[in-house]
Amino acid sequence: MTLSHEFRTPLTSTLMLLESLLSNIVDEANRHIILVVIQHINLLLCLVNDLLDLNMIERGIFTRKNEIFSPAESFKFVISMFSKMEKIYGAKL
């Protein structure tokens, strides 16, 4: 089975809808739920993009870009994600 680009459109649309709803939600519990869903949709979009990249590699049409990479910044990002998950789920990871 090949992964299609059509997966991104409904995910992105749902993400945009939730982000627009977020600005109108004042109840903290509902706000928290929407934020969790937004985070999960973002993670799912990353997974879809990675799978699309793998599909391009398998077909031999993937091009590589040279970009500046900072291991320290990547590590800070991972730590912040674990911190956010700890706040959401209330447990030490």
C-alpha angles and dihedrals in degrees: 000000000000122000115239130214088235089083091072098057099063091040092051092045091051090048092052091048093051092047090052091048090050092066090059098045115097099166105098095213093054090043090054092050092051091048091053091050091048091052092050092049089051090052091049090050089053090051092049091049091050091050091049089051091051089049090053091049091052090051091048096239100107116119123202123227124205108227135166109261125199115195089191092056091046090051091049089051092052091048091050091050091052089048091052091048090050090054092047098046098029097227136106112255 
